[in-house]
Amino acid sequence: MATRAKGRVEERSWKRGRGYALRFRAYGERQYVTLGMESDGWNRKRAEEELANILADVRRGIWVPPEREKPGSAEAADGAPKSEVAPLFGPFALSRLAAKKGSVQPRTFDYLEWGLGHLLPYFANRPVCSIDIEAVDDYRTHKVRESGARRRAIERRKPMRDDRGQVLRPLSATSINKTIEVLQWVLSFAVEYKHLTDNPAEGRRRRLKVEQRRPVHLDTAAQIEALLDASLQLDREPYWRSSDRRAIIATLILAGPRAHELCHMLWRDVDLANGRIFIGRSKTQAGLREINMPLILRDDLAAHKAHAYRSGPDDLVFPTMTGGRRDKDNLRNRVLGAAIERADQLLEERGEVPLPKGVTPHKLRHTFASTLIACGEDPASVMAQLGHTDPKFTLRVYTHMMRRSPAERARLKLLVRDDRDGSPELSASTAEVAA
């Protein structure tokens, strides 16, 4: 386990009086930071507080060492002070991030902060004007090697850990590319402020090649039924201490909200009388939309509301056990994970193909699109209910759906429309909830 970052406060006596400085390690190097004199208001307690603050920033990867002038570097070639030529990447990037706080969605801010957490240890002390294409490529190579080392350590069952003891996991090619996108965002300001003539992080050649994965779909009505049946079984087992898994998964499959949209959904957004769900908190303008509920989903949500501890207009539809707001990790790990495992058991018992690997709350949006298409919705209507502006995804799902047999499309339509009088194949528990 990696040791926690440590340091010490140094007291020194100069002719002007007693002064304070800090010694510690950061980013693999020894650091020495002069704080100031007692006459400036420094004392040991204040110095120790400053040390604790700096070490916390080091652990987060956002601490930027103070710039040290080298002989002959105090002025640029044209005689201008170095500080006026170009700022260091670290302070410049953090100032751009701070300017975004409160003006962007919290998820966007967290994404930018996450990206800088990877960029700052590498670029923090470099002047912005010195970052060129070669520097970006070197960073990309560094992250690939770093991820490889982390992966091998995990395979040897001796994982690397950070200062808090948490396992350092390798970044995928997609994640490394995302950090380069954050770098591109920071350097776009450098171009605007005339520190750079062009943005060296732009372009496909600066990114890693990402292997295209097979799209994940629930391919049959039998798979959808098994997932719904499994969630209902888990709700009835006292071990799980949950009664809303069926309603959550039914909403993901039959209404297609994004994970954060579902987590923020309030009861005022659910119109049970007219069978509509209003998405009013989305990441895009197109995401603000109205979704028609099939009868089976309306029944599920009505039953869920009847047993909900709080069901006022401004109460969450799907709170956690403690009444808080869920997040995407909670949905994936605590709600969907167990349901997938149980659904595979049911499918095996029924002689059906198990669920595909990689089912997540977001992948269930693909299933929602498929059900709309099976019910005869045109691509424009599917786009509107998904909250998309780009037709490419909708058309891919549309093409996939059209490859299914007419019998399978009919059974899927029967499941969604809930025409039970002509559906001897509907599973018992699915029909029980809808009844």
C-alpha positions as CSV (number, residue, x, y, z in Angstrom):
1,M,0.0,0.0,0.0
2,A,1.3,3.4,-0.9
3,T,2.3,5.6,2.1
4,R,0.3,8.7,2.8
5,A,1.9,11.9,1.6
6,K,3.8,13.6,4.5
7,G,5.7,16.7,5.1
8,R,7.0,19.0,7.9
9,V,7.1,22.6,8.9
10,E,10.5,24.2,9.2
11,E,11.1,27.2,11.5
12,R,14.2,29.3,10.6
13,S,15.6,32.5,12.1
14,W,16.8,35.2,9.8
15,K,18.0,38.7,10.5
16,R,14.5,40.0,9.9
17,G,13.0,37.5,12.4
18,R,11.5,34.0,12.5
19,G,10.2,32.5,9.3
20,Y,8.4,29.4,8.2
21,A,8.7,27.0,5.2
22,L,7.5,23.6,4.2
23,R,9.2,20.4,3.1
24,F,7.3,17.5,1.5
25,R,7.3,15.2,-1.5
26,A,4.9,15.7,-4.5
27,Y,4.8,14.0,-7.9
28,G,8.0,12.1,-7.1
29,E,10.1,15.1,-6.2
30,R,11.2,16.9,-3.0
31,Q,9.5,20.2,-2.6
32,Y,10.4,23.2,-0.6
33,V,8.0,26.1,-0.2
34,T,8.8,29.3,1.7
35,L,5.7,30.7,3.5
36,G,6.8,33.9,5.2
37,M,7.8,35.7,8.3
38,E,6.1,36.2,11.7
39,S,5.9,39.8,10.8
40,D,3.7,38.8,7.9
41,G,1.3,37.0,10.2
42,W,2.8,33.5,9.9
43,N,3.0,31.2,12.9
44,R,3.4,27.4,13.4
45,K,-0.3,26.7,13.6
46,R,-1.0,28.6,10.4
47,A,2.0,26.9,8.7
48,E,0.7,23.4,9.7
49,E,-2.8,24.3,8.3
50,E,-1.1,25.3,5.0
51,L,0.8,22.1,4.9
52,A,-2.3,20.1,5.4
53,N,-4.1,22.0,2.6
54,I,-1.2,21.5,0.2
55,L,-0.9,17.8,0.9
56,A,-4.7,17.4,0.3
57,D,-4.2,19.1,-3.1
58,V,-1.2,16.8,-3.9
59,R,-3.4,13.8,-3.2
60,R,-6.0,15.1,-5.6
61,G,-3.4,15.9,-8.2
62,I,-4.3,19.6,-8.4
63,W,-1.4,21.2,-6.5
64,V,0.8,23.3,-8.7
65,P,4.4,23.9,-7.5
66,P,5.4,27.6,-7.4
67,E,7.4,28.7,-10.4
68,R,11.1,28.9,-9.9
69,E,13.0,31.3,-12.1
70,K,16.2,30.0,-13.7
71,P,19.2,32.2,-14.3
72,G,18.7,34.1,-17.6
73,S,15.0,33.1,-17.9
74,A,13.5,36.1,-16.1
75,E,12.9,37.8,-19.3
76,A,11.8,36.7,-22.7
77,A,13.8,37.4,-25.9
78,D,11.9,40.6,-26.5
79,G,12.6,41.8,-22.9
80,A,9.1,41.2,-21.6
81,P,8.9,39.6,-18.1
82,K,8.4,35.8,-18.4
83,S,5.1,35.9,-16.5
84,E,3.7,38.1,-19.2
85,V,4.7,35.8,-22.1
86,A,2.6,32.7,-21.1
87,P,1.3,31.3,-17.8
88,L,2.0,27.8,-16.6
89,F,-0.5,25.2,-17.6
90,G,-1.5,24.4,-14.0
91,P,-2.7,27.8,-12.8
92,F,-4.1,28.6,-16.2
93,A,-6.2,25.3,-16.3
94,L,-7.4,25.7,-12.8
95,S,-8.5,29.3,-13.4
96,R,-10.5,28.2,-16.5
97,L,-12.1,25.4,-14.4
98,A,-12.9,27.8,-11.6
99,A,-14.6,30.2,-14.1
100,K,-16.9,27.3,-15.1
101,K,-18.2,26.6,-11.7
102,G,-21.8,27.4,-11.4
103,S,-22.2,28.1,-15.2
104,V,-22.2,24.5,-16.3
105,Q,-24.0,21.4,-15.1
106,P,-22.4,19.7,-12.1
107,R,-21.7,16.6,-14.2
108,T,-19.9,18.7,-16.7
109,F,-17.8,20.4,-14.0
110,D,-17.0,17.0,-12.4
111,Y,-15.9,15.7,-15.9
112,L,-13.5,18.6,-16.4
113,E,-12.1,18.3,-12.9
114,W,-11.6,14.6,-13.4
115,G,-9.7,15.2,-16.7
116,L,-7.5,17.8,-15.0
117,G,-6.7,15.3,-12.3
118,H,-4.9,13.3,-15.0
119,L,-3.4,16.3,-16.9
120,L,-2.0,18.4,-14.0
121,P,0.7,15.9,-12.8
122,Y,2.1,15.8,-16.3
123,F,1.7,19.4,-17.6
124,A,1.3,21.6,-14.4
125,N,4.8,23.2,-14.5
126,R,5.0,23.6,-18.3
127,P,4.3,27.0,-19.8
128,V,1.2,26.8,-22.0
129,C,3.2,28.1,-25.0
130,S,5.6,25.1,-24.8
131,I,2.8,22.5,-25.3
132,D,2.9,21.3,-28.9
133,I,1.8,18.3,-30.8
134,E,4.9,16.3,-29.7
135,A,4.0,17.1,-26.0
136,V,0.5,15.9,-26.5
137,D,1.7,12.6,-28.1
138,D,4.2,12.1,-25.3
139,Y,1.4,12.5,-22.8
140,R,-0.8,10.0,-24.6
141,T,2.1,7.5,-24.6
142,H,2.7,8.1,-20.9
143,K,-0.9,7.3,-20.1
144,V,-0.8,4.1,-22.1
145,R,2.3,2.9,-20.3
146,E,0.9,4.0,-16.9
147,S,-2.3,2.1,-17.6
148,G,-0.4,-1.0,-18.7
149,A,1.7,-1.0,-15.5
150,R,-1.5,-0.7,-13.4
151,R,-3.1,-3.5,-15.3
152,R,-0.1,-5.8,-14.8
153,A,0.0,-5.0,-11.1
154,I,-3.7,-6.0,-10.7
155,E,-3.1,-9.2,-12.6
156,R,-0.2,-10.0,-10.2
157,R,-2.7,-9.3,-7.4
158,K,-0.4,-6.5,-6.1
159,P,-2.3,-3.5,-7.3
160,M,-0.8,0.0,-7.1
161,R,-2.6,2.3,-4.7
162,D,-2.9,6.0,-4.2
163,D,-2.2,7.9,-1.0
164,R,-5.6,7.0,0.3
165,G,-5.1,3.3,-0.3
166,Q,-7.5,3.1,-3.2
167,V,-6.6,0.8,-6.1
168,L,-5.2,2.7,-9.1
169,R,-7.1,1.2,-12.1
170,P,-6.0,1.4,-15.7
171,L,-7.6,3.9,-18.0
172,S,-9.2,2.6,-21.2
173,A,-8.4,4.0,-24.6
174,T,-11.7,5.9,-24.5
175,S,-10.9,7.4,-21.1
176,I,-7.4,8.5,-22.2
177,N,-9.0,10.2,-25.2
178,K,-11.4,12.0,-22.9
179,T,-8.5,13.4,-20.9
180,I,-7.1,14.7,-24.2
181,E,-10.4,16.3,-24.9
182,V,-10.2,18.2,-21.6
183,L,-6.6,19.2,-22.6
184,Q,-8.0,20.5,-25.9
185,W,-10.7,22.5,-24.0
186,V,-8.0,24.2,-21.8
187,L,-5.8,24.9,-24.8
188,S,-8.7,26.4,-26.7
189,F,-8.5,29.3,-24.2
190,A,-4.8,29.6,-24.7
191,V,-5.4,30.0,-28.5
192,E,-8.0,32.7,-27.8
193,Y,-5.7,34.5,-25.4
194,K,-2.9,34.4,-28.1
195,H,-0.6,32.1,-26.0
196,L,-0.8,29.6,-28.8
197,T,-1.3,30.0,-32.6
198,D,-3.3,26.7,-32.9
199,N,-4.5,23.9,-30.7
200,P,-2.1,21.0,-30.6
201,A,-4.6,18.6,-28.9
202,E,-7.0,18.8,-31.9
203,G,-7.4,16.1,-34.4
204,R,-8.1,12.4,-34.6
205,R,-4.3,11.6,-34.8
206,R,-3.9,12.8,-31.2
207,R,-6.3,10.2,-30.0
208,L,-5.9,6.5,-29.4
209,K,-7.8,4.1,-31.7
210,V,-10.8,2.7,-29.9
211,E,-12.1,-0.8,-30.9
212,Q,-15.7,-0.7,-31.9
213,R,-17.7,-2.9,-29.5
214,R,-20.7,-4.9,-30.5
215,P,-23.9,-3.0,-29.7
216,V,-25.7,-4.3,-26.7
217,H,-29.4,-5.0,-27.1
218,L,-31.9,-7.2,-25.3
219,D,-32.7,-9.1,-28.5
220,T,-35.9,-10.9,-27.6
221,A,-39.2,-10.3,-25.7
222,A,-38.2,-13.3,-23.6
223,Q,-35.1,-11.5,-22.4
224,I,-37.1,-8.4,-21.5
225,E,-39.7,-10.5,-19.7
226,A,-37.0,-12.4,-17.8
227,L,-35.4,-9.1,-16.6
228,L,-38.7,-7.8,-15.4
229,D,-39.7,-11.1,-13.8
230,A,-36.3,-11.2,-12.0
231,S,-36.6,-7.7,-10.6
232,L,-40.1,-8.5,-9.3
233,Q,-38.8,-11.7,-7.6
234,L,-36.0,-9.7,-5.9
235,D,-38.4,-7.1,-4.7
236,R,-40.4,-9.8,-2.9
237,E,-37.3,-11.2,-1.1
238,P,-36.7,-9.6,2.3
239,Y,-33.0,-10.1,1.9
240,W,-32.8,-7.3,-0.6
241,R,-34.8,-4.8,1.4
242,S,-36.1,-3.2,-1.8
243,S,-39.5,-2.9,-3.4
244,D,-38.8,-0.6,-6.3
245,R,-36.4,-2.6,-8.5
246,R,-39.2,-3.7,-10.8
247,A,-40.5,-0.2,-11.2
248,I,-37.0,1.2,-11.9
249,I,-36.1,-1.4,-14.5
250,A,-39.5,-1.2,-16.2
251,T,-39.1,2.6,-16.5
252,L,-35.6,2.2,-18.0
253,I,-36.8,-0.4,-20.6
254,L,-40.3,1.1,-21.4
255,A,-39.6,4.9,-21.1
256,G,-35.9,5.1,-21.9
257,P,-34.7,7.9,-19.6
258,R,-31.0,8.4,-19.1
259,A,-29.6,7.3,-15.7
260,H,-29.4,10.9,-14.3
261,E,-32.8,11.7,-15.7
262,L,-34.4,8.8,-13.8
263,C,-32.5,9.6,-10.6
264,H,-33.8,13.2,-10.7
265,M,-37.4,12.2,-11.6
266,L,-40.1,13.7,-9.3
267,W,-43.6,12.5,-8.9
268,R,-44.8,15.8,-10.5
269,D,-43.1,14.5,-13.7
270,V,-45.2,11.3,-13.8
271,D,-48.7,11.8,-15.2
272,L,-50.4,8.5,-14.4
273,A,-53.8,9.7,-15.4
274,N,-52.8,10.5,-19.0
275,G,-49.9,8.0,-19.3
276,R,-47.0,10.5,-19.7
277,I,-43.6,11.1,-18.2
278,F,-42.0,14.6,-18.5
279,I,-38.2,14.8,-18.6
280,G,-37.4,18.3,-17.3
281,R,-33.8,17.9,-16.2
282,S,-31.6,16.7,-19.0
283,K,-28.2,17.5,-20.4
284,T,-29.4,18.9,-23.7
285,Q,-32.3,21.0,-24.9
286,A,-33.5,18.1,-27.0
287,G,-33.5,16.0,-23.8
288,L,-36.5,18.0,-22.4
289,R,-39.3,15.9,-23.7
290,E,-42.5,14.0,-23.1
291,I,-42.6,10.2,-23.2
292,N,-45.8,8.1,-23.6
293,M,-46.1,5.3,-21.1
294,P,-47.4,1.9,-22.2
295,L,-50.1,0.4,-20.0
296,I,-47.8,-2.1,-18.3
297,L,-45.4,0.7,-17.1
298,R,-48.3,2.8,-15.9
299,D,-49.5,-0.1,-13.8
300,D,-46.0,-0.6,-12.4
301,L,-45.6,3.0,-11.5
302,A,-49.1,3.2,-10.0
303,A,-48.3,0.2,-7.7
304,H,-44.9,1.7,-6.8
305,K,-46.5,5.1,-5.9
306,A,-49.2,3.4,-3.7
307,H,-46.4,1.8,-1.6
308,A,-44.0,4.7,-1.6
309,Y,-43.0,6.3,1.7
310,R,-43.2,9.7,0.2
311,S,-45.2,10.5,-3.0
312,G,-45.7,14.2,-3.0
313,P,-45.3,16.2,-6.2
314,D,-41.7,17.2,-5.2
315,D,-40.6,13.9,-3.8
316,L,-38.2,11.6,-5.8
317,V,-39.8,8.8,-7.6
318,F,-36.9,6.4,-7.0
319,P,-35.0,7.5,-3.8
320,T,-32.5,5.3,-2.0
321,M,-33.3,3.4,1.1
322,T,-32.3,6.5,3.1
323,G,-34.3,8.9,1.0
324,G,-31.4,10.3,-1.0
325,R,-31.0,10.6,-4.7
326,R,-29.6,7.7,-6.6
327,D,-26.7,8.0,-9.1
328,K,-25.7,5.9,-12.1
329,D,-23.4,3.7,-10.0
330,N,-26.2,2.9,-7.6
331,L,-28.5,2.0,-10.5
332,R,-25.8,-0.2,-12.1
333,N,-24.5,-2.0,-9.0
334,R,-27.4,-2.1,-6.5
335,V,-30.4,-2.3,-8.8
336,L,-29.5,-3.8,-12.2
337,G,-26.6,-6.1,-11.3
338,A,-28.6,-8.5,-9.1
339,A,-31.5,-8.4,-11.6
340,I,-29.3,-9.4,-14.5
341,E,-27.9,-12.4,-12.5
342,R,-31.4,-13.6,-11.6
343,A,-32.7,-13.0,-15.1
344,D,-29.9,-15.3,-16.5
345,Q,-31.0,-18.0,-14.1
346,L,-34.6,-17.7,-15.3
347,L,-33.6,-17.7,-19.0
348,E,-31.6,-20.9,-18.4
349,E,-34.5,-22.6,-16.7
350,R,-36.7,-21.5,-19.7
351,G,-34.3,-22.8,-22.3
352,E,-33.6,-19.2,-23.6
353,V,-30.5,-17.4,-24.6
354,P,-29.0,-15.4,-21.6
355,L,-28.7,-11.7,-21.6
356,P,-25.8,-10.2,-23.5
357,K,-22.7,-9.0,-21.7
358,G,-22.5,-5.3,-20.9
359,V,-26.1,-4.5,-20.1
360,T,-26.2,-1.1,-18.2
361,P,-29.0,1.3,-17.5
362,H,-27.9,3.3,-20.5
363,K,-28.0,0.2,-22.8
364,L,-31.7,-0.3,-21.8
365,R,-32.4,2.9,-23.8
366,H,-31.5,0.9,-26.9
367,T,-34.1,-1.6,-25.9
368,F,-36.6,1.2,-25.4
369,A,-35.9,2.4,-29.0
370,S,-36.4,-1.2,-30.2
371,T,-39.8,-1.4,-28.6
372,L,-40.9,1.9,-30.1
373,I,-39.9,0.6,-33.5
374,A,-41.6,-2.7,-33.0
375,C,-44.8,-0.7,-32.2
376,G,-44.6,1.0,-35.6
377,E,-43.1,4.4,-34.5
378,D,-41.2,6.2,-37.2
379,P,-37.6,7.3,-36.7
380,A,-38.5,11.0,-36.1
381,S,-40.9,10.0,-33.2
382,V,-38.2,7.6,-31.8
383,M,-35.7,10.4,-31.8
384,A,-38.1,12.8,-30.0
385,Q,-38.8,10.3,-27.2
386,L,-35.1,9.5,-26.8
387,G,-34.2,13.1,-26.7
388,H,-31.8,12.9,-29.6
389,T,-30.9,15.4,-32.3
390,D,-28.5,13.1,-34.2
391,P,-30.4,10.5,-36.3
392,K,-27.4,8.1,-36.6
393,F,-28.1,6.2,-33.4
394,T,-31.8,5.9,-34.1
395,L,-31.2,4.6,-37.6
396,R,-28.7,2.0,-36.2
397,V,-31.2,0.7,-33.8
398,Y,-33.9,0.8,-36.5
399,T,-31.8,-1.3,-38.8
400,H,-31.0,-3.8,-36.0
401,M,-34.7,-4.1,-35.2
402,M,-35.7,-4.7,-38.8
403,R,-33.4,-7.7,-38.9
404,R,-35.6,-9.5,-36.4
405,S,-38.2,-12.0,-37.5
406,P,-41.8,-10.8,-38.0
407,A,-42.8,-13.2,-35.2
408,E,-40.3,-11.7,-32.8
409,R,-41.3,-8.2,-33.6
410,A,-45.0,-9.1,-33.1
411,R,-44.2,-10.7,-29.7
412,L,-42.3,-7.6,-28.6
413,K,-45.1,-5.4,-29.7
414,L,-47.5,-7.6,-27.8
415,L,-45.5,-7.2,-24.6
416,V,-45.3,-3.4,-24.8
417,R,-49.0,-2.9,-25.9
418,D,-50.0,-5.4,-23.2
419,D,-52.7,-7.1,-25.2
420,R,-53.1,-9.9,-22.7
421,D,-56.2,-11.4,-24.2
422,G,-54.2,-12.6,-27.2
423,S,-51.0,-13.3,-25.4
424,P,-50.7,-16.8,-24.0
425,E,-46.9,-16.4,-24.1
426,L,-46.7,-13.6,-21.6
427,S,-44.9,-14.7,-18.4
428,A,-47.0,-15.2,-15.3
429,S,-45.3,-12.5,-13.2
430,T,-45.4,-9.9,-16.0
431,A,-49.1,-10.5,-16.4
432,E,-49.6,-10.5,-12.6
433,V,-48.2,-7.0,-12.3
434,A,-50.2,-5.7,-15.2
435,A,-53.4,-7.2,-14.0
